[in-house]
Amino acid sequence: MAGDYQRGEMDISEQTATFEGFGQFTKWGSLALAVLLLTITLWFCTSAGFIGGLIPGVVLAVLGVVFLREKPAEAH
């Protein structure tokens, strides 16, 4: 039975998709958590108020999306 194994012949598409999905979830989830923490910290723990917390949160979200989005593959 162990002799039936041939290295490199197994379909790993599901494992690859799971790995890619986990990476994407981690990346975007971390951004969402950072935006939430920044916004509520400025809102409740400083005298900035709601707008003073919301504006930096929106700026962080926009910058995060710009820098974390997938770059298009170069065609040669």
C-alpha positions as CSV (number, residue, x, y, z in Angstrom):
1,M,0.0,0.0,0.0
2,A,2.8,2.5,0.8
3,G,4.4,1.6,-2.5
4,D,1.4,3.1,-4.4
5,Y,2.3,6.6,-3.4
6,Q,3.9,8.7,-6.1
7,R,5.3,12.0,-5.1
8,G,3.8,15.0,-6.9
9,E,0.7,13.2,-8.3
10,M,-1.8,14.1,-5.7
11,D,-4.4,16.8,-6.5
12,I,-3.9,19.6,-4.0
13,S,-6.3,22.2,-5.4
14,E,-8.5,22.1,-2.3
15,Q,-5.6,22.6,0.0
16,T,-4.3,25.5,-2.1
17,A,-7.8,27.1,-2.1
18,T,-8.0,26.7,1.6
19,F,-4.6,28.3,2.1
20,E,-5.4,31.2,-0.2
21,G,-8.8,31.7,1.5
22,F,-7.2,31.8,5.0
23,G,-4.6,34.3,3.9
24,Q,-7.3,36.6,2.4
25,F,-9.5,36.3,5.5
26,T,-6.6,37.1,7.8
27,K,-5.5,40.1,5.7
28,W,-9.0,41.7,5.4
29,G,-10.0,40.7,8.9
30,S,-6.9,42.4,10.4
31,L,-7.7,45.6,8.5
32,A,-11.3,45.5,9.7
33,L,-10.2,45.0,13.3
34,A,-7.6,47.8,13.1
35,V,-10.2,50.2,11.7
36,L,-12.7,49.3,14.4
37,L,-10.2,49.6,17.2
38,L,-8.9,53.0,15.9
39,T,-12.5,54.4,15.5
40,I,-13.9,53.3,18.9
41,T,-10.7,54.2,20.7
42,L,-10.7,57.8,19.4
43,W,-14.5,58.0,19.8
44,F,-14.7,56.8,23.5
45,C,-11.2,57.4,24.9
46,T,-10.4,60.9,23.7
47,S,-12.3,64.1,23.4
48,A,-12.3,63.7,19.6
49,G,-15.9,62.4,19.6
50,F,-17.7,60.5,16.9
51,I,-16.6,62.4,13.9
52,G,-13.0,62.6,15.3
53,G,-13.0,58.8,15.4
54,L,-14.8,58.2,12.2
55,I,-12.6,60.3,9.9
56,P,-9.3,58.5,10.8
57,G,-11.1,55.2,10.6
58,V,-12.3,55.9,7.1
59,V,-8.8,57.1,6.1
60,L,-7.3,53.9,7.5
61,A,-9.8,51.8,5.7
62,V,-9.2,53.5,2.3
63,L,-5.4,53.3,2.7
64,G,-5.7,49.6,3.8
65,V,-7.8,48.7,0.7
66,V,-5.4,50.5,-1.6
67,F,-2.3,48.8,-0.2
68,L,-3.7,45.4,0.5
69,R,-5.6,44.7,-2.7
70,E,-4.3,42.1,-5.1
71,K,-2.0,43.5,-7.8
72,P,-2.9,42.5,-11.4
73,A,-0.6,39.9,-12.8
74,E,1.8,41.2,-15.5
75,A,1.2,39.6,-18.9
76,H,4.3,38.8,-20.9
